[in-house]
C-alpha cells in the first residue's frame, strides 16, 4: 500500500508539473513579470555605476604608505598615471594610502573615473572589504552596482516567488480551475510543491547571473559562493513560504498583484534599493538591518561585496528558515481550493465522490 501511494503521488506530481508548465506557456506575461523588476533595477544600477565610477577624468594617483612601490607598479600596469609622493600634488587628483589593514582611496577632485584604481588594488591582492573610497571631505563614495547586487537579487527571487507563484494560484482559484484539482486525491501540499521546480530553475539562473557579475567585477572571490548558495536557499524558503501563505486564501487576482508588488518594493527599498545603507545614519542602518529584506540582502552583500551585515550569517539563515517554514506550514493548513464564497473543500471532495444518476440528469434536462 505505501508503494502504491508513492506511485500515485509521483504520477500526480508529474501531471501537476506539466499543467503548471502549460499554464506558463499559455500566459507568458507571468514569466515576464517575474524578471521585469530585477532587470529594471539591474539596468539602473549599471547605469549609475558607469556614470559615477567609469566616466570622468583619468586618475592621476599618488601612492603612500606601506608597500607603496608594489601598488604603484600595479596601478601603472593598469594604465593609471602615478606620481612620486615627494613630487607635489598639483597634478594629482587621487591619493592611495596603503597600510597593513588595507587601502584608502581619496578622490581629491570630483568626477574622477576611480574604478580602475579599485580594480588594480584588488588585482594586487587587497580584499574588497579592505578598500575604502572617500571624497575630499571624507564621505564614502559608493559603487552603486556593488552595493545593490543584493537588492537586485532580492527583487528577482521575490518576483519569482510572489508574483510568479502566488498570483497564478489566486488566478486559478478565481477562474474555478482549482476545483478540478480538488476532485482528485491530490493533497494541498503536493500541489504547492509541484509549482516549485520550474520556479527554482528560474531562481538558479537569476542567482548564477548575479554571481557571474560579482566575480567578473572582482567584488567577490569564488570561495564566497558557498555562503551565497546557502543564503539564496534560505531566502527562497522564506519568500516561497510567504507566497504560499498569501496564495492559500487569496481570491482577487488584481488586488493580490498590486499588494505583492508593494511588498516587493518595500523589501527592496528597506534593504538599500533606494539609498545605499552605507550613506544612512548608523541608527537608521541598524534598524533597517533587522527587517526581513535585510536578512537576505545583508548576508548576500557580505558574501559577494565584503560589506558588513547587521546580523551574523547563522542568525540571518535561522530567521529566514523560521519565517519561511512557519508560513509554509500555515499555508498547507489554510489552503482552499475554492474562493470564500464557494463550497468548502470537503463539500467539493464529497461531490466528486458521489455518483451521478443518469436518469435524474435526463429528467432535469427534459
Order of alpha helices (4+ residues) and beta strands (2+ residues): alpha-alpha-beta-alpha-beta-beta-beta-alpha-beta-alpha-alpha-alpha-alpha-alpha-alpha-alpha-alpha-alpha-alpha-alpha-alpha
